[in-house]
Amino acid sequence: MARVVVDVMLKPEILDPQGQAVQRALPRLGFEGISDVRQGKRFELEVDGPVDDAALARIHDLAESFLANTVIEDFTVKVESEDVVAGASK
């Protein structure tokens, strides 16, 4: 079993009101020196069998058509681990 991670973020030119709200709150909470915050989404997919080029292509298609709105969001697909046992990488 393998874990594939799809990270989805707003494109840099798209306003991120949630990220801005977090950024404005940080100094009030005692966190200084953070110049920008962008919020995104992370999807962890457990894949049966090996993650070969065909499986990655299917996951890329899934991300492009369902997980991300490609008009305003970018995404990355990466294999996080090939063996997952009881929540820990082998």
C-alpha positions in Angstrom: 0.0 0.0 0.0 1.2 3.5 -0.7 0.3 7.0 0.3 0.0 9.7 -2.3 -0.4 13.3 -1.2 -2.2 16.0 -3.3 -1.5 19.5 -2.0 -3.9 22.2 -3.4 -3.1 25.9 -3.1 -4.7 29.1 -4.4 -2.7 30.5 -7.3 -0.4 33.4 -6.1 -2.5 36.0 -7.9 -5.7 34.9 -6.2 -6.8 36.7 -3.0 -6.7 34.4 0.1 -9.0 35.9 2.7 -8.5 33.0 5.1 -4.7 33.3 4.9 -5.0 37.0 5.4 -7.2 36.6 8.5 -4.6 34.2 10.0 -1.8 36.6 9.2 -3.6 39.5 10.9 -4.3 37.3 14.0 -0.7 36.1 14.5 0.8 39.3 16.1 -2.1 39.4 18.5 -1.3 35.8 19.5 2.4 36.6 20.0 3.7 35.3 16.7 5.9 37.9 15.1 7.9 37.8 11.9 5.4 36.1 9.6 5.1 38.1 6.5 2.5 36.1 4.6 0.1 33.2 5.1 -1.6 31.1 2.4 -4.1 28.5 3.2 -4.5 25.3 1.2 -5.9 21.8 1.2 -4.0 18.5 1.7 -5.5 15.2 0.5 -3.8 11.9 1.5 -4.8 9.0 -0.8 -4.1 5.4 0.2 -3.4 3.5 -3.0 -3.6 -0.3 -3.3 -0.6 -1.7 -5.2 2.4 0.0 -6.6 2.3 3.7 -7.5 3.6 3.5 -11.1 3.3 6.0 -13.9 -0.2 4.9 -14.7 -1.4 5.2 -11.1 0.2 8.7 -10.8 -1.5 9.7 -14.1 -4.9 8.6 -12.7 -4.3 10.5 -9.5 -3.2 13.6 -11.5 -6.5 13.4 -13.5 -8.4 13.0 -10.2 -6.8 16.1 -8.7 -7.3 18.2 -11.9 -10.9 17.3 -12.3 -12.2 16.8 -8.7 -9.8 17.9 -5.9 -8.7 21.3 -7.4 -10.4 24.1 -9.2 -7.6 24.7 -11.7 -9.0 28.1 -12.7 -7.9 29.5 -9.3 -5.8 26.7 -7.7 -2.5 24.9 -8.4 -1.8 21.4 -7.1 1.1 19.0 -6.6 1.0 15.2 -6.5 3.7 13.3 -4.6 4.3 9.8 -3.3 4.8 10.1 0.4 5.5 6.4 1.3 5.4 3.1 -0.5 4.7 1.0 2.6 2.3 2.1 5.3 1.8 -0.1 8.4 -0.5 0.9 11.2 -0.1 4.6 10.4 3.7 4.6 10.4 6.0 4.4 7.4 8.1 1.3 7.1 
